[in-house]
Amino acid sequence: MKNLVKNLQLLLLGIILLSTIIAVVLEIRTMFLNQTVTLADLLLMFLYLEVMAMVRVFWEEQSISISLPLLIAITALSRFIILQGKQMDASQLLYESIAIVLIALAIVVLRLRHSDKLGLSKKKRRK
């Protein structure tokens, strides 16, 4: 059963990677045909890059740290604000900006939680 689940995870991971590569190729083709590259296009490419990084990390370590999905969320929210910013009112932009700041703070806390910088004592592992 354990091997079946692991194999299904790896199969799905392969499908995600292949789908992401296809999306990157289609996005580059669209930019080439339009002969323009916008900030939203670049942020979308960063989203694809982060998804591929998450696939690589999961493939190597068989687990995903929470910081990668949070980075993807920040990039996605930033792209959403850029695409919808002209049509949003000030309160909507404020809520989206607060969401980005909260996610960024979560990443900082997660990065620092295992360091001595926060003054947290590390738990000793039982042998």
C-alpha positions in Angstrom: 0.0 0.0 0.0 2.8 2.4 0.9 4.6 1.8 -2.4 1.3 2.3 -4.3 0.8 5.7 -2.7 4.4 6.7 -3.3 4.2 5.7 -7.0 0.9 7.6 -7.4 2.5 10.6 -5.8 5.5 10.4 -8.2 3.1 9.9 -11.2 1.1 13.0 -10.2 4.3 14.9 -9.7 5.4 14.0 -13.2 2.0 15.1 -14.6 2.3 18.4 -12.7 5.9 19.0 -14.1 4.8 18.1 -17.6 1.8 20.4 -17.4 3.9 23.2 -16.0 6.4 22.9 -18.9 3.6 22.9 -21.4 2.2 26.1 -19.8 5.7 27.8 -19.9 6.0 26.9 -23.6 2.5 28.3 -24.3 3.2 31.5 -22.4 6.5 32.1 -24.2 4.7 31.5 -27.5 2.0 34.0 -26.6 4.6 36.6 -25.6 6.5 36.0 -28.9 3.3 36.2 -31.0 2.2 39.4 -29.2 5.7 40.8 -29.3 5.4 42.1 -25.8 6.4 41.1 -22.3 4.5 42.6 -19.4 5.1 42.5 -15.7 2.1 40.1 -15.4 3.8 37.8 -17.9 7.0 37.8 -15.9 5.2 37.1 -12.6 3.4 34.2 -14.3 6.8 32.8 -15.4 7.9 33.1 -11.7 4.9 31.2 -10.7 5.8 28.4 -13.1 9.4 28.5 -11.9 8.2 28.1 -8.3 6.0 25.2 -9.2 8.9 23.5 -10.9 11.1 24.2 -7.8 8.4 22.7 -5.6 8.3 19.6 -7.8 12.1 19.2 -7.6 12.1 19.6 -3.8 9.3 17.1 -3.4 11.1 14.6 -5.8 14.4 14.9 -3.8 13.1 15.1 -0.3 9.6 13.4 -0.5 8.2 16.4 1.4 7.5 20.1 0.8 8.3 22.9 3.2 5.6 25.4 3.7 7.7 28.3 2.4 7.5 27.3 -1.2 3.7 27.3 -1.4 3.8 30.7 0.5 6.2 32.1 -2.1 3.8 31.0 -4.8 0.9 32.6 -3.0 2.8 35.9 -2.7 3.6 35.9 -6.4 0.1 34.9 -7.4 -1.4 37.7 -5.2 1.1 40.2 -6.7 0.1 39.2 -10.2 -3.6 39.4 -9.3 -3.1 42.9 -8.0 -1.2 44.0 -11.1 -3.8 42.6 -13.4 -6.8 43.8 -11.5 -5.4 46.9 -9.8 -6.9 49.4 -12.3 -10.3 47.9 -11.8 -10.1 47.6 -7.9 -11.1 50.2 -5.5 -8.7 51.3 -2.7 -10.2 49.0 0.0 -9.8 45.9 -2.2 -6.1 46.9 -3.0 -5.6 47.4 0.8 -6.9 43.9 1.6 -4.8 42.3 -1.1 -1.7 44.2 0.1 -2.3 43.2 3.7 -2.6 39.5 2.5 0.8 39.8 0.8 2.4 41.3 3.9 1.0 38.6 6.2 2.2 35.9 3.9 5.6 37.5 3.7 5.7 37.7 7.5 4.8 34.0 7.7 7.7 33.2 5.5 10.1 35.2 7.6 8.9 33.5 10.8 9.1 30.1 9.2 12.6 30.7 8.0 13.7 32.0 11.4 11.9 29.5 13.6 14.9 27.1 13.6 17.5 29.8 14.2 18.7 31.4 17.4 17.7 34.8 16.1 14.2 34.6 17.6 15.5 33.4 21.0 13.6 30.1 20.7 15.3 27.1 22.2 15.7 24.2 19.9 14.0 21.0 21.0 16.3 18.1 21.8 15.6 14.9 19.9 15.3 11.7 21.8 17.8 9.1 21.0 
